[in-house]
Amino acid sequence: MSTGGKEASVRRTCVRLRSAKTGTELAEILYREVSDYSLFDLQAMRGRVERDLRSVPAGYRQRLYPRVMEQIFDTHHTLISTMRRDNPDVTDEPLVGEFQEFCAMVERTCLAGDEREQHLELLYFLLAAFNLFVLGRPAHPAGTPFPGGFEVEVRNGEYLCPVREKADDVENALCPYCPAKQSDI
């Protein structure tokens, strides 16, 4: 696909995302979009993560890598299997106001990134949208470690994150859209 084609594809996908008004509508759009990705794309995403984590200290990388793979592959499996059922277990509640901001951030981030990897970047955000806006889960699964020995956890049914209050430190962070609360580290 040409560069212009990839850019147009990102824009079209973001327009479709913005059209969703409820969790059910979003889940259906995400299912259609994610179904267009192949196993090869998922493996390319794995390779990208492995490449990105090369510079991370070995001990931290060994704890982080399985959670990132869970974030990608388990979310993909959950999305596909949930939407293949007759009665998908998704909320029909209206999407939160931050959803439109999320869509704008996704489009901005994908179009500003490496043109050869825009489709993988978009897949990452599509999977995150399923967790954040359809399932009401953090993008990073419980157990995801952060520097300092802290990790995302679930306590009394509530998601807690050690870096939740650092949301403004990273321009394209998922934190502003995450249902997790700041943990009392």
Stockholm file with secondary structure:
# STOCKHOLM 1.0

chainA/1-185         MSTGGKEASVRRTCVRLRSAKTGTELAEILYREVSDYSLFDLQAMRGRVERDLRSVPAGYRQRLYPRVMEQIFDTHHTLISTMRRDNPDVTDEPLVGEFQEFCAMVERTCLAGDEREQHLELLYFLLAAFNLFVLGRPAHPAGTPFPGGFEVEVRNGEYLCPVREKADDVENALCPYCPAKQSDI
#=GR chainA/1-185 SS CCHHHHHHHHHHHHHHHHHCCBHHHHHHHHHHHHHTSCHHHHHHHHHHHHHHHTTSCHHHHHHHHHHHHIIIIIHHHHHHHHHHSSSCCCCCSBCCTHHHHHHHHHHHHHHHSCGGGHHHHHHHHHHHHIIIIIICCCSSCTTCEETTTEECEEETTEEEETTGGGGGGSTTCSGGGCCCEECCC
#=GC SS_cons         CCHHHHHHHHHHHHHHHHHCCBHHHHHHHHHHHHHTSCHHHHHHHHHHHHHHHTTSCHHHHHHHHHHHHIIIIIHHHHHHHHHHSSSCCCCCSBCCTHHHHHHHHHHHHHHHSCGGGHHHHHHHHHHHHIIIIIICCCSSCTTCEETTTEECEEETTEEEETTGGGGGGSTTCSGGGCCCEECCC
//
